[in-house]
Amino acid sequence: MAHLVEKMAYVGATPWHGLGNLLAPKQPLEVWLKQAGMEWNIESSPVHYQGQDHLRQFNDAKVLYRSDSGEALSVVSNRYQVVQPREVLEFYRDLVDVGGFQLETAGVLKGGRKLWALAKTGQETMLKGNDLVKGYLLLATACDGTLATTAQFTSVRVVCNNTLAIATSDSQGAIKVPHSTKFDADIVKQQLGIGVSAWQRFIVDMRKLADRPVNPFEARRYLVELLGDPEMLFHDQPNSKALNRVFELFDGQGKGADLAAAKGTAWGLVNAVTQFIDHERRARNADNRLNSAWFGAGAAIKQKAFEQAMLLAA
Protein backbone atom coordinates (compact mmCIF):
# COMPACT_ATOMS: atom_id res chain seq x y z
CA MET A 1 0.00 0.00 0.00
CA ALA A 2 1.34 3.48 -0.88
CA HIS A 3 2.49 5.66 2.01
CA LEU A 4 0.64 8.84 2.91
CA VAL A 5 3.99 10.41 3.83
CA GLU A 6 5.67 11.39 0.59
CA LYS A 7 8.78 12.84 2.24
CA MET A 8 9.83 14.26 5.59
CA ALA A 9 12.95 15.21 7.55
CA TYR A 10 13.87 15.23 11.23
CA VAL A 11 16.73 15.91 13.65
CA GLY A 12 17.68 13.98 16.77
CA ALA A 13 16.18 10.62 17.66
CA THR A 14 14.00 8.78 15.19
CA PRO A 15 10.43 10.11 15.57
CA TRP A 16 7.81 7.93 17.23
CA HIS A 17 6.25 7.21 13.85
CA GLY A 18 9.61 5.92 12.54
CA LEU A 19 9.56 7.92 9.31
CA GLY A 20 11.85 10.50 7.70
CA ASN A 21 15.34 11.61 6.62
CA LEU A 22 17.84 12.39 9.40
CA LEU A 23 19.37 15.91 9.39
CA ALA A 24 22.20 17.38 11.43
CA PRO A 25 21.00 19.93 14.04
CA LYS A 26 20.54 23.64 13.27
CA GLN A 27 20.20 23.35 9.51
CA PRO A 28 18.99 26.46 7.61
CA LEU A 29 15.38 26.51 6.40
CA GLU A 30 16.56 26.07 2.81
CA VAL A 31 17.97 22.64 3.73
CA TRP A 32 14.76 21.76 5.54
CA LEU A 33 12.73 22.73 2.46
CA LYS A 34 14.68 20.32 0.27
CA GLN A 35 15.02 17.40 2.69
CA ALA A 36 11.40 17.61 3.86
CA GLY A 37 10.14 17.50 0.27
CA MET A 38 8.70 21.05 0.46
CA GLU A 39 10.78 22.72 -2.28
CA TRP A 40 7.86 23.41 -4.64
CA ASN A 41 4.86 25.71 -4.96
CA ILE A 42 1.12 25.20 -5.14
CA GLU A 43 -0.09 26.60 -8.47
CA SER A 44 -3.63 27.05 -9.74
CA SER A 45 -5.45 26.74 -13.04
CA PRO A 46 -9.08 27.32 -14.12
CA VAL A 47 -11.34 24.26 -14.23
CA HIS A 48 -12.23 23.13 -17.74
CA TYR A 49 -14.73 20.54 -18.81
CA GLN A 50 -15.76 18.95 -22.08
CA GLY A 51 -19.08 20.33 -23.31
CA GLN A 52 -21.10 18.86 -26.15
CA ASP A 53 -19.12 20.67 -28.79
CA HIS A 54 -15.97 22.12 -27.22
CA LEU A 55 -13.92 22.58 -24.05
CA ARG A 56 -15.52 24.99 -21.61
CA GLN A 57 -14.30 26.84 -18.53
CA PHE A 58 -15.99 26.71 -15.10
CA ASN A 59 -15.35 30.10 -13.49
CA ASP A 60 -16.34 29.32 -9.90
CA ALA A 61 -13.51 26.88 -9.14
CA LYS A 62 -9.82 26.25 -9.75
CA VAL A 63 -7.48 23.27 -9.77
CA LEU A 64 -4.51 23.35 -7.39
CA TYR A 65 -1.44 21.49 -8.60
CA ARG A 66 2.24 21.01 -7.80
CA SER A 67 4.76 23.20 -9.62
CA ASP A 68 7.39 20.43 -9.69
CA SER A 69 5.38 17.50 -11.02
CA GLY A 70 2.19 19.05 -12.35
CA GLU A 71 0.19 16.58 -10.22
CA ALA A 72 -3.28 17.80 -9.32
CA LEU A 73 -3.92 18.28 -5.60
CA SER A 74 -7.56 19.37 -5.37
CA VAL A 75 -10.38 21.41 -6.88
CA VAL A 76 -11.37 24.39 -4.73
CA SER A 77 -13.38 27.58 -5.01
CA ASN A 78 -11.77 30.72 -6.39
CA ARG A 79 -11.94 32.21 -2.89
CA TYR A 80 -9.62 29.53 -1.51
CA GLN A 81 -6.44 31.03 0.00
CA VAL A 82 -3.40 28.82 -0.50
CA VAL A 83 -0.62 28.45 2.08
CA GLN A 84 2.61 27.53 0.32
CA PRO A 85 5.00 24.83 1.59
CA ARG A 86 7.68 27.49 2.13
CA GLU A 87 5.31 29.52 4.32
CA VAL A 88 4.93 26.57 6.71
CA LEU A 89 8.67 26.58 7.42
CA GLU A 90 9.05 30.39 7.24
CA PHE A 91 6.58 30.57 10.13
CA TYR A 92 9.42 29.31 12.35
CA ARG A 93 12.28 31.47 11.04
CA ASP A 94 12.21 34.17 13.72
CA LEU A 95 11.21 31.65 16.40
CA VAL A 96 14.35 29.64 15.59
CA ASP A 97 16.66 32.64 15.07
CA VAL A 98 15.76 34.62 18.20
CA GLY A 99 13.18 32.61 20.14
CA GLY A 100 15.16 29.52 21.03
CA PHE A 101 12.91 27.14 19.07
CA GLN A 102 14.43 24.16 17.23
CA LEU A 103 12.82 22.55 14.20
CA GLU A 104 12.53 18.84 14.80
CA THR A 105 10.43 17.45 11.96
CA ALA A 106 8.67 18.65 8.80
CA GLY A 107 7.11 16.93 5.85
CA VAL A 108 4.50 16.28 3.21
CA LEU A 109 1.48 14.00 3.52
CA LYS A 110 -0.82 12.63 0.84
CA GLY A 111 1.25 13.77 -2.13
CA GLY A 112 1.34 17.40 -1.01
CA ARG A 113 -2.25 17.80 0.10
CA LYS A 114 -1.14 18.17 3.73
CA LEU A 115 2.00 19.91 5.03
CA TRP A 116 3.40 20.32 8.52
CA ALA A 117 6.40 21.31 10.65
CA LEU A 118 7.06 20.68 14.33
CA ALA A 119 9.52 22.58 16.54
CA LYS A 120 10.69 22.23 20.13
CA THR A 121 9.85 25.34 22.14
CA GLY A 122 12.66 24.76 24.63
CA GLN A 123 10.11 24.39 27.42
CA GLU A 124 9.95 21.24 29.52
CA THR A 125 8.93 20.08 32.97
CA MET A 126 9.67 17.11 35.18
CA LEU A 127 6.75 15.45 36.94
CA LYS A 128 7.07 13.08 39.90
CA GLY A 129 9.31 10.07 39.32
CA ASN A 130 11.43 11.73 36.59
CA ASP A 131 8.52 11.90 34.14
CA LEU A 132 9.85 14.42 31.58
CA VAL A 133 7.44 16.26 29.25
CA LYS A 134 8.67 18.64 26.52
CA GLY A 135 6.79 21.42 24.73
CA TYR A 136 6.42 21.72 20.94
CA LEU A 137 4.67 23.93 18.39
CA LEU A 138 3.00 22.27 15.41
CA LEU A 139 1.95 24.15 12.26
CA ALA A 140 -0.05 22.23 9.67
CA THR A 141 -2.11 23.07 6.61
CA ALA A 142 -3.87 21.33 3.75
CA CYS A 143 -4.93 22.28 0.24
CA ASP A 144 -7.75 19.76 -0.18
CA GLY A 145 -10.28 21.15 2.30
CA THR A 146 -9.53 18.61 5.05
CA LEU A 147 -7.70 20.96 7.45
CA ALA A 148 -7.64 24.67 8.18
CA THR A 149 -4.16 26.10 8.66
CA THR A 150 -3.63 25.13 12.30
CA ALA A 151 -1.05 26.27 14.85
CA GLN A 152 -1.09 24.02 17.90
CA PHE A 153 1.00 23.75 21.03
CA THR A 154 1.62 20.07 21.71
CA SER A 155 3.70 18.01 24.10
CA VAL A 156 5.77 14.85 24.00
CA ARG A 157 6.17 12.63 27.05
CA VAL A 158 9.77 11.50 26.65
CA VAL A 159 9.52 8.05 28.27
CA CYS A 160 7.02 6.82 25.68
CA ASN A 161 6.95 9.51 22.92
CA ASN A 162 3.21 10.03 23.51
CA THR A 163 1.90 13.21 21.92
CA LEU A 164 -0.81 15.40 23.47
CA ALA A 165 -2.22 18.77 22.45
CA ILE A 166 -1.78 21.66 24.89
CA ALA A 167 -4.92 23.71 25.39
CA THR A 168 -4.73 27.39 24.44
CA SER A 169 -7.36 30.02 25.15
CA ASP A 170 -9.22 28.66 22.13
CA SER A 171 -11.72 25.99 23.13
CA GLN A 172 -10.38 23.65 20.46
CA GLY A 173 -6.83 23.96 21.76
CA ALA A 174 -5.52 25.53 18.54
CA ILE A 175 -5.50 28.64 16.37
CA LYS A 176 -7.23 27.75 13.10
CA VAL A 177 -7.17 29.95 10.01
CA PRO A 178 -9.80 28.91 7.44
CA HIS A 179 -8.71 28.93 3.81
CA SER A 180 -11.28 31.64 3.10
CA THR A 181 -8.89 33.95 5.00
CA LYS A 182 -5.32 34.86 4.12
CA PHE A 183 -2.81 33.26 6.49
CA ASP A 184 -0.87 35.90 8.46
CA ALA A 185 1.92 34.32 10.51
CA ASP A 186 2.38 37.35 12.78
CA ILE A 187 -1.30 37.45 13.74
CA VAL A 188 -1.30 33.70 14.48
CA LYS A 189 1.74 34.05 16.73
CA GLN A 190 0.02 36.89 18.59
CA GLN A 191 -3.13 34.81 19.05
CA LEU A 192 -1.10 31.86 20.32
CA GLY A 193 0.59 34.07 22.89
CA ILE A 194 3.93 32.50 22.02
CA GLY A 195 5.78 32.36 25.28
CA VAL A 196 5.25 30.67 28.59
CA SER A 197 1.54 31.19 29.31
CA ALA A 198 0.07 28.14 27.55
CA TRP A 199 2.92 25.91 28.70
CA GLN A 200 2.63 27.10 32.32
CA ARG A 201 -1.11 26.36 32.31
CA PHE A 202 -0.40 22.92 30.90
CA ILE A 203 2.15 22.21 33.66
CA VAL A 204 -0.47 23.08 36.28
CA ASP A 205 -2.96 20.74 34.58
CA MET A 206 -0.47 17.86 34.31
CA ARG A 207 0.38 18.16 37.99
CA LYS A 208 -3.30 18.12 38.91
CA LEU A 209 -3.69 14.89 36.95
CA ALA A 210 -0.57 13.38 38.54
CA ASP A 211 -1.96 14.17 42.00
CA ARG A 212 -5.38 12.62 41.35
CA PRO A 213 -5.47 8.91 42.36
CA VAL A 214 -7.65 6.69 40.16
CA ASN A 215 -8.89 3.27 41.26
CA PRO A 216 -9.56 0.43 38.77
CA PHE A 217 -13.34 1.00 38.84
CA GLU A 218 -12.91 4.70 38.00
CA ALA A 219 -10.43 3.82 35.26
CA ARG A 220 -12.83 1.39 33.58
CA ARG A 221 -15.69 3.90 33.86
CA TYR A 222 -13.50 6.58 32.29
CA LEU A 223 -12.58 4.31 29.37
CA VAL A 224 -16.20 3.31 28.74
CA GLU A 225 -17.25 6.97 28.65
CA LEU A 226 -14.33 7.87 26.40
CA LEU A 227 -14.20 4.93 23.98
CA GLY A 228 -17.32 2.83 24.50
CA ASP A 229 -21.06 2.85 25.13
CA PRO A 230 -21.86 4.29 28.60
CA GLU A 231 -25.09 2.26 28.66
CA MET A 232 -23.13 -1.01 28.65
CA LEU A 233 -20.81 -2.66 31.18
CA PHE A 234 -17.05 -2.61 30.58
CA HIS A 235 -16.75 -6.29 29.65
CA ASP A 236 -19.83 -6.19 27.39
CA GLN A 237 -18.51 -3.42 25.13
CA PRO A 238 -18.28 -4.24 21.39
CA ASN A 239 -14.69 -2.93 21.45
CA SER A 240 -13.80 -4.65 24.74
CA LYS A 241 -10.46 -5.82 23.32
CA ALA A 242 -9.32 -2.22 22.79
CA LEU A 243 -10.69 -1.12 26.16
CA ASN A 244 -8.91 -3.96 27.93
CA ARG A 245 -5.66 -3.07 26.19
CA VAL A 246 -5.85 0.57 27.28
CA PHE A 247 -6.65 -0.56 30.83
CA GLU A 248 -3.60 -2.86 30.75
CA LEU A 249 -1.43 0.08 29.67
CA PHE A 250 -2.78 2.08 32.63
CA ASP A 251 -2.40 -0.86 35.00
CA GLY A 252 1.34 -1.22 34.59
CA GLN A 253 2.04 -2.34 31.01
CA GLY A 254 2.36 1.14 29.47
CA LYS A 255 5.71 2.84 29.01
CA GLY A 256 6.32 4.93 32.09
CA ALA A 257 3.21 3.52 33.80
CA ASP A 258 5.30 2.74 36.90
CA LEU A 259 6.58 6.31 37.30
CA ALA A 260 5.20 8.09 40.36
CA ALA A 261 3.31 10.71 38.33
CA ALA A 262 1.46 8.05 36.31
CA LYS A 263 1.03 5.01 38.57
CA GLY A 264 -2.64 4.79 39.46
CA THR A 265 -3.32 8.44 38.56
CA ALA A 266 -5.37 10.45 36.07
CA TRP A 267 -2.10 11.35 34.30
CA GLY A 268 -1.44 7.64 33.87
CA LEU A 269 -4.93 7.22 32.38
CA VAL A 270 -4.34 9.97 29.81
CA ASN A 271 -1.01 8.43 28.81
CA ALA A 272 -2.53 4.96 28.49
CA VAL A 273 -4.93 6.45 25.94
CA THR A 274 -2.23 8.43 24.11
CA GLN A 275 0.10 5.42 23.94
CA PHE A 276 -2.71 3.32 22.49
CA ILE A 277 -3.56 5.98 19.88
CA ASP A 278 0.02 6.88 18.95
CA HIS A 279 1.57 3.41 18.98
CA GLU A 280 -0.89 0.53 19.20
CA ARG A 281 -4.25 1.39 17.68
CA ARG A 282 -4.89 -0.48 14.47
CA ALA A 283 -3.70 1.46 11.42
CA ARG A 284 -2.91 0.52 7.83
CA ASN A 285 0.65 1.80 8.24
CA ALA A 286 2.81 4.20 10.26
CA ASP A 287 1.93 7.29 8.23
CA ASN A 288 -1.82 6.66 8.55
CA ARG A 289 -1.19 6.43 12.29
CA LEU A 290 0.67 9.76 12.27
CA ASN A 291 -2.09 11.45 10.26
CA SER A 292 -4.75 10.25 12.71
CA ALA A 293 -2.75 11.02 15.86
CA TRP A 294 -1.99 14.61 14.82
CA PHE A 295 -4.87 15.67 12.62
CA GLY A 296 -7.69 13.11 12.63
CA ALA A 297 -9.77 10.87 14.84
CA GLY A 298 -6.83 9.98 17.08
CA ALA A 299 -6.13 13.63 17.88
CA ALA A 300 -9.79 14.17 18.78
CA ILE A 301 -9.80 11.15 21.11
CA LYS A 302 -6.65 12.32 22.88
CA GLN A 303 -8.08 15.80 23.38
CA LYS A 304 -11.27 14.33 24.80
CA ALA A 305 -9.22 12.01 27.04
CA PHE A 306 -7.37 14.99 28.52
CA GLU A 307 -10.55 17.01 29.05
CA GLN A 308 -12.32 14.04 30.65
CA ALA A 309 -9.37 13.43 32.97
CA MET A 310 -9.39 17.10 34.01
CA LEU A 311 -13.01 16.64 35.08
CA LEU A 312 -11.85 13.80 37.33
CA ALA A 313 -9.21 16.06 38.84
CA ALA A 314 -11.53 19.03 39.33
C-alpha positions in Angstrom: 0.0 0.0 0.0 1.3 3.5 -0.9 2.5 5.7 2.0 0.6 8.8 2.9 4.0 10.4 3.8 5.7 11.4 0.6 8.8 12.8 2.2 9.8 14.3 5.6 12.9 15.2 7.6 13.9 15.2 11.2 16.7 15.9 13.7 17.7 14.0 16.8 16.2 10.6 17.7 14.0 8.8 15.2 10.4 10.1 15.6 7.8 7.9 17.2 6.3 7.2 13.8 9.6 5.9 12.5 9.6 7.9 9.3 11.9 10.5 7.7 15.3 11.6 6.6 17.8 12.4 9.4 19.4 15.9 9.4 22.2 17.4 11.4 21.0 19.9 14.0 20.5 23.6 13.3 20.2 23.3 9.5 19.0 26.5 7.6 15.4 26.5 6.4 16.6 26.1 2.8 18.0 22.6 3.7 14.8 21.8 5.5 12.7 22.7 2.5 14.7 20.3 0.3 15.0 17.4 2.7 11.4 17.6 3.9 10.1 17.5 0.3 8.7 21.0 0.5 10.8 22.7 -2.3 7.9 23.4 -4.6 4.9 25.7 -5.0 1.1 25.2 -5.1 -0.1 26.6 -8.5 -3.6 27.1 -9.7 -5.5 26.7 -13.0 -9.1 27.3 -14.1 -11.3 24.3 -14.2 -12.2 23.1 -17.7 -14.7 20.5 -18.8 -15.8 18.9 -22.1 -19.1 20.3 -23.3 -21.1 18.9 -26.1 -19.1 20.7 -28.8 -16.0 22.1 -27.2 -13.9 22.6 -24.1 -15.5 25.0 -21.6 -14.3 26.8 -18.5 -16.0 26.7 -15.1 -15.4 30.1 -13.5 -16.3 29.3 -9.9 -13.5 26.9 -9.1 -9.8 26.3 -9.7 -7.5 23.3 -9.8 -4.5 23.4 -7.4 -1.4 21.5 -8.6 2.2 21.0 -7.8 4.8 23.2 -9.6 7.4 20.4 -9.7 5.4 17.5 -11.0 2.2 19.1 -12.4 0.2 16.6 -10.2 -3.3 17.8 -9.3 -3.9 18.3 -5.6 -7.6 19.4 -5.4 -10.4 21.4 -6.9 -11.4 24.4 -4.7 -13.4 27.6 -5.0 -11.8 30.7 -6.4 -11.9 32.2 -2.9 -9.6 29.5 -1.5 -6.4 31.0 0.0 -3.4 28.8 -0.5 -0.6 28.5 2.1 2.6 27.5 0.3 5.0 24.8 1.6 7.7 27.5 2.1 5.3 29.5 4.3 4.9 26.6 6.7 8.7 26.6 7.4 9.1 30.4 7.2 6.6 30.6 10.1 9.4 29.3 12.4 12.3 31.5 11.0 12.2 34.2 13.7 11.2 31.7 16.4 14.4 29.6 15.6 16.7 32.6 15.1 15.8 34.6 18.2 13.2 32.6 20.1 15.2 29.5 21.0 12.9 27.1 19.1 14.4 24.2 17.2 12.8 22.6 14.2 12.5 18.8 14.8 10.4 17.4 12.0 8.7 18.6 8.8 7.1 16.9 5.8 4.5 16.3 3.2 1.5 14.0 3.5 -0.8 12.6 0.8 1.3 13.8 -2.1 1.3 17.4 -1.0 -2.2 17.8 0.1 -1.1 18.2 3.7 2.0 19.9 5.0 3.4 20.3 8.5 6.4 21.3 10.6 7.1 20.7 14.3 9.5 22.6 16.5 10.7 22.2 20.1 9.8 25.3 22.1 12.7 24.8 24.6 10.1 24.4 27.4 9.9 21.2 29.5 8.9 20.1 33.0 9.7 17.1 35.2 6.7 15.4 36.9 7.1 13.1 39.9 9.3 10.1 39.3 11.4 11.7 36.6 8.5 11.9 34.1 9.8 14.4 31.6 7.4 16.3 29.2 8.7 18.6 26.5 6.8 21.4 24.7 6.4 21.7 20.9 4.7 23.9 18.4 3.0 22.3 15.4 1.9 24.1 12.3 0.0 22.2 9.7 -2.1 23.1 6.6 -3.9 21.3 3.8 -4.9 22.3 0.2 -7.8 19.8 -0.2 -10.3 21.2 2.3 -9.5 18.6 5.0 -7.7 21.0 7.4 -7.6 24.7 8.2 -4.2 26.1 8.7 -3.6 25.1 12.3 -1.0 26.3 14.9 -1.1 24.0 17.9 1.0 23.7 21.0 1.6 20.1 21.7 3.7 18.0 24.1 5.8 14.8 24.0 6.2 12.6 27.1 9.8 11.5 26.6 9.5 8.1 28.3 7.0 6.8 25.7 6.9 9.5 22.9 3.2 10.0 23.5 1.9 13.2 21.9 -0.8 15.4 23.5 -2.2 18.8 22.5 -1.8 21.7 24.9 -4.9 23.7 25.4 -4.7 27.4 24.4 -7.4 30.0 25.2 -9.2 28.7 22.1 -11.7 26.0 23.1 -10.4 23.6 20.5 -6.8 24.0 21.8 -5.5 25.5 18.5 -5.5 28.6 16.4 -7.2 27.7 13.1 -7.2 30.0 10.0 -9.8 28.9 7.4 -8.7 28.9 3.8 -11.3 31.6 3.1 -8.9 34.0 5.0 -5.3 34.9 4.1 -2.8 33.3 6.5 -0.9 35.9 8.5 1.9 34.3 10.5 2.4 37.3 12.8 -1.3 37.5 13.7 -1.3 33.7 14.5 1.7 34.1 16.7 0.0 36.9 18.6 -3.1 34.8 19.1 -1.1 31.9 20.3 0.6 34.1 22.9 3.9 32.5 22.0 5.8 32.4 25.3 5.3 30.7 28.6 1.5 31.2 29.3 0.1 28.1 27.5 2.9 25.9 28.7 2.6 27.1 32.3 -1.1 26.4 32.3 -0.4 22.9 30.9 2.1 22.2 33.7 -0.5 23.1 36.3 -3.0 20.7 34.6 -0.5 17.9 34.3 0.4 18.2 38.0 -3.3 18.1 38.9 -3.7 14.9 36.9 -0.6 13.4 38.5 -2.0 14.2 42.0 -5.4 12.6 41.3 -5.5 8.9 42.4 -7.7 6.7 40.2 -8.9 3.3 41.3 -9.6 0.4 38.8 -13.3 1.0 38.8 -12.9 4.7 38.0 -10.4 3.8 35.3 -12.8 1.4 33.6 -15.7 3.9 33.9 -13.5 6.6 32.3 -12.6 4.3 29.4 -16.2 3.3 28.7 -17.2 7.0 28.7 -14.3 7.9 26.4 -14.2 4.9 24.0 -17.3 2.8 24.5 -21.1 2.8 25.1 -21.9 4.3 28.6 -25.1 2.3 28.7 -23.1 -1.0 28.7 -20.8 -2.7 31.2 -17.0 -2.6 30.6 -16.7 -6.3 29.7 -19.8 -6.2 27.4 -18.5 -3.4 25.1 -18.3 -4.2 21.4 -14.7 -2.9 21.5 -13.8 -4.6 24.7 -10.5 -5.8 23.3 -9.3 -2.2 22.8 -10.7 -1.1 26.2 -8.9 -4.0 27.9 -5.7 -3.1 26.2 -5.9 0.6 27.3 -6.7 -0.6 30.8 -3.6 -2.9 30.8 -1.4 0.1 29.7 -2.8 2.1 32.6 -2.4 -0.9 35.0 1.3 -1.2 34.6 2.0 -2.3 31.0 2.4 1.1 29.5 5.7 2.8 29.0 6.3 4.9 32.1 3.2 3.5 33.8 5.3 2.7 36.9 6.6 6.3 37.3 5.2 8.1 40.4 3.3 10.7 38.3 1.5 8.0 36.3 1.0 5.0 38.6 -2.6 4.8 39.5 -3.3 8.4 38.6 -5.4 10.4 36.1 -2.1 11.4 34.3 -1.4 7.6 33.9 -4.9 7.2 32.4 -4.3 10.0 29.8 -1.0 8.4 28.8 -2.5 5.0 28.5 -4.9 6.4 25.9 -2.2 8.4 24.1 0.1 5.4 23.9 -2.7 3.3 22.5 -3.6 6.0 19.9 0.0 6.9 18.9 1.6 3.4 19.0 -0.9 0.5 19.2 -4.3 1.4 17.7 -4.9 -0.5 14.5 -3.7 1.5 11.4 -2.9 0.5 7.8 0.7 1.8 8.2 2.8 4.2 10.3 1.9 7.3 8.2 -1.8 6.7 8.6 -1.2 6.4 12.3 0.7 9.8 12.3 -2.1 11.5 10.3 -4.8 10.2 12.7 -2.7 11.0 15.9 -2.0 14.6 14.8 -4.9 15.7 12.6 -7.7 13.1 12.6 -9.8 10.9 14.8 -6.8 10.0 17.1 -6.1 13.6 17.9 -9.8 14.2 18.8 -9.8 11.1 21.1 -6.6 12.3 22.9 -8.1 15.8 23.4 -11.3 14.3 24.8 -9.2 12.0 27.0 -7.4 15.0 28.5 -10.6 17.0 29.1 -12.3 14.0 30.7 -9.4 13.4 33.0 -9.4 17.1 34.0 -13.0 16.6 35.1 -11.9 13.8 37.3 -9.2 16.1 38.8 -11.5 19.0 39.3 
